């Protein structure tokens, strides 16, 4: 499996609560239609923590989205679908900034 992890920041005219409401109530249902998407997780930011021994990065994030696919080809095919285009168009309505990473998980503790 391959996964995309996206750091999401709300549009400036929205509050964090408005961002989350749109993400849950409008955006999430659209994801069900994307072909080949095996898993979709919304990580809602509840707070932050810092470490005294490491400088904190200045990144404002309202949520972290994770999507799983069988492989890179399945991800590319899914993202080219009309269903994904609708999902992405909706994202532009409430997401102001995004940074996405394509990652491969390496379990250290636990595994599913």
C-alpha positions as CSV (number, residue, x, y, z in Angstrom):
1,X,0.0,0.0,0.0
2,X,1.0,3.6,-0.5
3,X,-0.3,6.6,1.4
4,X,-0.6,10.3,0.9
5,X,-0.3,12.5,4.0
6,X,-1.5,16.1,3.6
7,X,-1.1,19.0,6.0
8,X,-4.1,21.3,5.6
9,X,-4.5,24.9,6.5
10,X,-7.9,26.6,6.3
11,X,-8.8,29.5,4.1
12,X,-8.1,32.8,5.9
13,X,-11.8,33.8,6.0
14,X,-12.7,30.6,7.9
15,X,-12.4,29.8,11.6
16,X,-10.9,26.4,12.6
17,X,-14.4,25.3,13.6
18,X,-15.9,26.2,10.2
19,X,-13.0,24.4,8.5
20,X,-13.6,21.2,10.5
21,X,-17.4,21.4,9.9
22,X,-17.0,21.6,6.2
23,X,-14.3,18.9,6.2
24,X,-16.5,16.5,8.1
25,X,-20.0,17.2,6.8
26,X,-19.4,18.0,3.2
27,X,-15.9,16.9,2.1
28,X,-15.7,13.5,3.8
29,X,-18.9,12.1,2.1
30,X,-17.4,12.9,-1.3
31,X,-14.4,10.7,-0.6
32,X,-16.5,7.6,-0.5
33,X,-17.0,7.8,-4.2
34,X,-13.3,8.0,-5.2
35,X,-12.5,4.7,-6.9
36,X,-9.5,2.8,-5.5
37,X,-9.2,4.8,-2.3
38,X,-8.7,2.1,0.4
39,X,-8.7,4.3,3.4
40,X,-9.3,7.9,4.3
41,X,-8.5,9.4,7.7
42,X,-9.0,12.9,9.0
43,X,-6.7,13.9,11.8
44,X,-8.3,16.9,13.6
45,X,-5.8,19.1,15.4
46,X,-6.8,19.4,19.1
47,X,-3.6,21.1,20.4
48,X,0.1,21.1,20.1
49,X,3.0,20.0,22.1
50,X,6.6,21.2,22.1
51,X,10.0,19.9,23.2
52,X,12.5,22.0,25.0
53,X,15.4,20.3,23.1
54,X,14.1,20.9,19.5
55,X,13.1,24.2,17.9
56,X,9.5,24.2,16.8
57,X,8.6,24.6,13.1
58,X,6.4,27.6,12.3
59,X,3.7,25.7,10.5
60,X,0.0,26.4,11.0
61,X,-2.1,23.3,10.4
62,X,-5.8,22.8,10.9
63,X,-5.8,19.1,10.0
64,X,-3.9,16.2,8.5
65,X,-5.5,14.0,5.8
66,X,-4.4,10.5,5.1
67,X,-5.4,8.5,2.0
68,X,-4.4,4.9,1.2
69,X,-4.1,3.2,-2.2
70,X,-2.9,-0.2,-3.4
71,X,0.1,1.3,-5.2
72,X,1.3,4.4,-7.0
73,X,-0.7,3.5,-10.2
74,X,-3.9,3.1,-8.2
75,X,-3.3,6.5,-6.6
76,X,-2.7,8.2,-9.9
77,X,-5.8,6.6,-11.5
78,X,-7.9,7.5,-8.5
79,X,-6.7,11.1,-8.6
80,X,-7.5,11.4,-12.3
81,X,-11.1,10.2,-11.8
82,X,-14.1,12.6,-12.0
83,X,-14.9,11.7,-8.3
84,X,-11.5,12.8,-7.2
85,X,-11.8,16.0,-9.2
86,X,-15.1,16.7,-7.4
87,X,-13.3,16.0,-4.1
88,X,-10.4,18.3,-5.0
89,X,-12.7,21.1,-6.2
90,X,-14.6,21.0,-2.9
91,X,-11.2,21.1,-1.0
92,X,-10.5,24.4,-2.7
93,X,-13.5,25.8,-1.0
94,X,-12.2,25.5,2.5
95,X,-8.5,24.6,2.3
96,X,-6.2,27.6,1.9
97,X,-2.8,25.9,1.9
98,X,-1.8,22.2,1.5
99,X,1.5,20.3,1.6
100,X,1.2,16.7,0.6
101,X,3.6,13.8,0.9
102,X,3.5,10.4,-0.7
103,X,4.8,8.0,1.9
104,X,5.4,4.4,2.6
105,X,4.8,3.3,6.2
106,X,7.4,1.4,8.2
107,X,5.9,0.0,11.4
108,X,8.1,0.3,14.4
109,X,5.5,-0.6,17.1
110,X,2.2,-2.3,16.1
111,X,1.1,-3.2,12.7
112,X,-2.2,-3.8,11.1
